[in-house]
Amino acid sequence: MKASELRSKNATELQTELESLLKAQFNLRMQRATQQLSNTSQIGKTRRSIARVRTIMAENAGK
């Protein structure tokens, strides 16, 4: 999801998005540990998305 799309969301929507991304990251880590993950680049993409959401949340908290 792009940062411009995230900036249009409110705090509760951002928190929901963060929770779903953290669950997805956990699932990807478990798949990698059991050697079921074929596309390992998804882990990095998910990590960047989590960082993006947390950055937007910090920007909103500072306002």
Sequence and secondary structure as in RCSB ss.txt:
>XXXX:A:sequence
MKASELRSKNATELQTELESLLKAQFNLRMQRATQQLSNTSQIGKTRRSIARVRTIMAENAGK
>XXXX:A:secstr
  HHHHHTS HHHHHHHHHHHHHHHHHHHHHHHTT  S THHHHHHHHHHHHHHHHHHHHHT 
